[in-house]
């Protein structure tokens, strides 16, 4: 048996990622489940390793996107004296 814990929310990810989390039987965040040790489960856990941690393996949370272009805030409000 493999012990897996759902560590990060799937909000903002594609429907296939959300379906993968549900297919493994997770319902709540930080829920731990004992899953059968077979190739199908190992493949699903490998696909979702950015959301789910496996006991005995270090979990590294995903980093922020480096390609995001940060924009300055608008000055309209301040120029009107608010």
N, C-alpha and C positions, 0 to 999 in steps of 0.2 A: 504494500500500500504506500502511496505517495501522499504526504501532507502538504497541502497548498493553501495559501492565504491570499484573498483578494485585497490588494493594498491600495490601489489607486482607482478613482472613479472613471467610468467609461463615458462620461458626458463629454461631448465634443468629438468623439471618435465615430467612425463609420458604423453602419448597422451590422456589418459582418463581425466587427469586434464585439459589439454588444451581444450579438447572437452567440458568439464563442464563449463569452463569460456565462451566459445563461445555460448553454449546453453543458458546461462543466458543473452546473448545479448551484452556482453562487446566486444568492438573493440579496445579501446585505454586504456592505463594505466592511472590511476586517473580519469577515467570516472565514473560518478554517474548515477545510473538508479533507477527508481521507478518500483518495481516488485510487482506482485499481491501477496497478503498474503494468500498462501495456503500451504498444506503439502509438495507438490512436490518442491516448491521453497525453503521452509524452510530447507528441507533435503539437497538440493543442496548447500545452503549457509553454512549449518553445515559441509558438506564434504569439502568445499573449504574455511573454515574459516581462514586458514593460508595465503590466498591470498586476500581475500575479507573482507572488514569491513562492518558492519551493523550499521546504525545510532541508537544510544542509548545503544550500547554494546561496551565495550573497545576492541580495536584491539591490540593484542600483536604480533609483528613480530616474525617469527620463529628464533630460535637461531641456531648457528653453530653446526654441528655434533660434539659430544664429543668423538666419537670413531675414528676420523681421526688420522692417524699416521703421524706426521710431520717428514719430513726427512731433513737432513742437505744438504746444497747445495754442489755441486761438487767442488772439489779443483783442478781439472785438468787444468782449464784455468789459475789459479793463479800459479800453479807449473811451467807452461811454460813461465812465465814472462810477461803475458799480463795484 
